[in-house]
């Protein structure tokens, strides 16, 4: 299983199929203008997520976004240990927005 995707790979995938995103940015970083297009997005900050696992479906694959992607690496491993299918998007929303702008 591939544990990560680039922003380019994510955009191509989201254009073809319905994807589920966990936006893990903290509230002070989260900007509603930085939406992730063509996806079902659930916004839970990294600090909230451990207490909100009941909101997730173990039958779905979740694509993890943080601002720059590094913090998603640790959370991805935690979620996999809890039985969730997760893939982190490298570079996070920063790389995603940069790719869309190019």
Phi and psi in degrees as GROMACS dihedral restraints (atoms count N, CA, C in turn):
[ dihedral_restraints ]
;  ai    aj    ak    al  type     phi  dphi    fc
    3     4     5     6     1   -80.3    20    10
    4     5     6     7     1   125.6    20    10
    6     7     8     9     1   -88.8    20    10
    7     8     9    10     1    -8.8    20    10
    9    10    11    12     1  -151.4    20    10
   10    11    12    13     1   158.8    20    10
   12    13    14    15     1  -134.0    20    10
   13    14    15    16     1   152.3    20    10
   15    16    17    18     1   -79.8    20    10
   16    17    18    19     1   166.7    20    10
   18    19    20    21     1   -59.3    20    10
   19    20    21    22     1   -41.0    20    10
   21    22    23    24     1   -61.0    20    10
   22    23    24    25     1   -45.4    20    10
   24    25    26    27     1   -64.7    20    10
   25    26    27    28     1   -39.6    20    10
   27    28    29    30     1   -63.6    20    10
   28    29    30    31     1   -45.7    20    10
   30    31    32    33     1   -59.7    20    10
   31    32    33    34     1   -43.2    20    10
   33    34    35    36     1   -63.4    20    10
   34    35    36    37     1   -42.0    20    10
   36    37    38    39     1   -65.6    20    10
   37    38    39    40     1   -46.6    20    10
   39    40    41    42     1   -64.2    20    10
   40    41    42    43     1   -26.2    20    10
   42    43    44    45     1   -72.8    20    10
   43    44    45    46     1   -24.5    20    10
   45    46    47    48     1   -96.8    20    10
   46    47    48    49     1   -32.1    20    10
   48    49    50    51     1  -143.9    20    10
   49    50    51    52     1   162.6    20    10
   51    52    53    54     1   -74.0    20    10
   52    53    54    55     1   123.6    20    10
   54    55    56    57     1  -120.9    20    10
   55    56    57    58     1   153.5    20    10
   57    58    59    60     1  -110.1    20    10
   58    59    60    61     1   126.3    20    10
   60    61    62    63     1  -115.4    20    10
   61    62    63    64     1   138.0    20    10
   63    64    65    66     1  -107.0    20    10
   64    65    66    67     1   110.6    20    10
   66    67    68    69     1   -90.9    20    10
   67    68    69    70     1   107.4    20    10
   69    70    71    72     1   -98.8    20    10
   70    71    72    73     1    14.5    20    10
   72    73    74    75     1   -69.8    20    10
   73    74    75    76     1   142.7    20    10
   75    76    77    78     1   -67.0    20    10
   76    77    78    79     1   155.7    20    10
   78    79    80    81     1   -55.6    20    10
   79    80    81    82     1   -38.1    20    10
   81    82    83    84     1   -71.1    20    10
   82    83    84    85     1   -16.9    20    10
   84    85    86    87     1   -98.1    20    10
   85    86    87    88     1   -32.1    20    10
   87    88    89    90     1   -61.0    20    10
   88    89    90    91     1   129.5    20    10
   90    91    92    93     1  -128.3    20    10
   91    92    93    94     1   122.4    20    10
   93    94    95    96     1   -63.1    20    10
   94    95    96    97     1   -17.9    20    10
   96    97    98    99     1   -77.4    20    10
   97    98    99   100     1   -15.3    20    10
   99   100   101   102     1   -94.3    20    10
  100   101   102   103     1    55.9    20    10
  102   103   104   105     1   -78.6    20    10
  103   104   105   106     1   156.7    20    10
  105   106   107   108     1  -102.3    20    10
  106   107   108   109     1   115.0    20    10
  108   109   110   111     1   -78.5    20    10
  109   110   111   112     1   152.9    20    10
  111   112   113   114     1    57.9    20    10
  112   113   114   115     1    40.4    20    10
  114   115   116   117     1  -148.7    20    10
  115   116   117   118     1   154.3    20    10
  117   118   119   120     1   -86.8    20    10
  118   119   120   121     1   112.2    20    10
  120   121   122   123     1  -109.0    20    10
  121   122   123   124     1   129.2    20    10
  123   124   125   126     1  -114.5    20    10
  124   125   126   127     1   120.0    20    10
  126   127   128   129     1   -96.5    20    10
  127   128   129   130     1   114.6    20    10
  129   130   131   132     1  -137.8    20    10
  130   131   132   133     1   121.5    20    10
  132   133   134   135     1   -65.7    20    10
  133   134   135   136     1   158.3    20    10
  135   136   137   138     1   -56.1    20    10
  136   137   138   139     1   -35.4    20    10
  138   139   140   141     1   -72.6    20    10
  139   140   141   142     1   -27.0    20    10
  141   142   143   144     1   -82.8    20    10
  142   143   144   145     1   -32.2    20    10
  144   145   146   147     1   -53.0    20    10
  145   146   147   148     1   -47.1    20    10
  147   148   149   150     1   -56.8    20    10
  148   149   150   151     1   -28.5    20    10
  150   151   152   153     1   -92.2    20    10
  151   152   153   154     1     0.4    20    10
  153   154   155   156     1  -122.1    20    10
  154   155   156   157     1    19.7    20    10
  156   157   158   159     1   -60.3    20    10
  157   158   159   160     1   -25.5    20    10
  159   160   161   162     1   -64.9    20    10
  160   161   162   163     1   -15.7    20    10
  162   163   164   165     1   -83.0    20    10
  163   164   165   166     1    -8.4    20    10
  165   166   167   168     1  -100.8    20    10
  166   167   168   169     1   153.5    20    10
  168   169   170   171     1  -109.4    20    10
  169   170   171   172     1   120.0    20    10
  171   172   173   174     1   -69.7    20    10
  172   173   174   175     1    -7.9    20    10
  174   175   176   177     1   -91.4    20    10
  175   176   177   178     1     0.2    20    10
  177   178   179   180     1  -112.0    20    10
  178   179   180   181     1   156.6    20    10
  180   181   182   183     1   -98.1    20    10
  181   182   183   184     1   132.8    20    10
  183   184   185   186     1  -113.6    20    10
  184   185   186   187     1   136.4    20    10
  186   187   188   189     1  -101.4    20    10
  187   188   189   190     1   120.5    20    10
  189   190   191   192     1   -93.8    20    10
  190   191   192   193     1   131.3    20    10
  192   193   194   195     1  -123.1    20    10
  193   194   195   196     1   133.2    20    10
  195   196   197   198     1  -123.9    20    10
  196   197   198   199     1  -177.0    20    10
  198   199   200   201     1   -62.4    20    10
  199   200   201   202     1   -46.1    20    10
  201   202   203   204     1  -119.2    20    10
  202   203   204   205     1    -3.0    20    10
  204   205   206   207     1    94.7    20    10
  205   206   207   208     1   -19.4    20    10
  207   208   209   210     1   -69.6    20    10
  208   209   210   211     1   -43.3    20    10
  210   211   212   213     1   -68.0    20    10
  211   212   213   214     1   -23.3    20    10
  213   214   215   216     1   -68.7    20    10
  214   215   216   217     1   -24.8    20    10
  216   217   218   219     1   -60.9    20    10
  217   218   219   220     1   -48.0    20    10
  219   220   221   222     1   -66.5    20    10
  220   221   222   223     1   -43.9    20    10
  222   223   224   225     1   -67.2    20    10
  223   224   225   226     1   -34.3    20    10
  225   226   227   228     1   -59.9    20    10
  226   227   228   229     1   -44.3    20    10
  228   229   230   231     1   -64.5    20    10
  229   230   231   232     1   -42.0    20    10
  231   232   233   234     1   -59.9    20    10
  232   233   234   235     1   -46.4    20    10
  234   235   236   237     1   -65.2    20    10
  235   236   237   238     1   -37.6    20    10
  237   238   239   240     1   -63.2    20    10
  238   239   240   241     1   -40.5    20    10
  240   241   242   243     1   -63.6    20    10
  241   242   243   244     1   -26.2    20    10
  243   244   245   246     1   -87.3    20    10
  244   245   246   247     1     0.3    20    10
  246   247   248   249     1    95.9    20    10
  247   248   249   250     1    13.2    20    10
  249   250   251   252     1   -96.1    20    10
  250   251   252   253     1   149.1    20    10
  252   253   254   255     1   -94.4    20    10
  253   254   255   256     1   108.9    20    10
  255   256   257   258     1  -132.4    20    10
  256   257   258   259     1   148.2    20    10
  258   259   260   261     1  -133.8    20    10
  259   260   261   262     1   127.7    20    10
  261   262   263   264     1   -92.0    20    10
  262   263   264   265     1   146.7    20    10
  264   265   266   267     1   -96.8    20    10
  265   266   267   268     1   113.3    20    10
  267   268   269   270     1   -66.0    20    10
  268   269   270   271     1   139.2    20    10
  270   271   272   273     1    84.9    20    10
  271   272   273   274     1   -11.1    20    10
  273   274   275   276     1    58.8    20    10
  274   275   276   277     1  -155.4    20    10
  276   277   278   279     1   -66.7    20    10
  277   278   279   280     1   -26.0    20    10
  279   280   281   282     1   -61.6    20    10
  280   281   282   283     1   -49.3    20    10
  282   283   284   285     1   -67.7    20    10
  283   284   285   286     1   -36.7    20    10
  285   286   287   288     1   -62.6    20    10
  286   287   288   289     1   -49.5    20    10
  288   289   290   291     1   -64.0    20    10
  289   290   291   292     1   -38.7    20    10
  291   292   293   294     1   -64.3    20    10
  292   293   294   295     1   -42.2    20    10
  294   295   296   297     1   -63.5    20    10
  295   296   297   298     1   -43.5    20    10
  297   298   299   300     1   -63.5    20    10
  298   299   300   301     1   -33.0    20    10
  300   301   302   303     1   -77.0    20    10
  301   302   303   304     1   -18.0    20    10
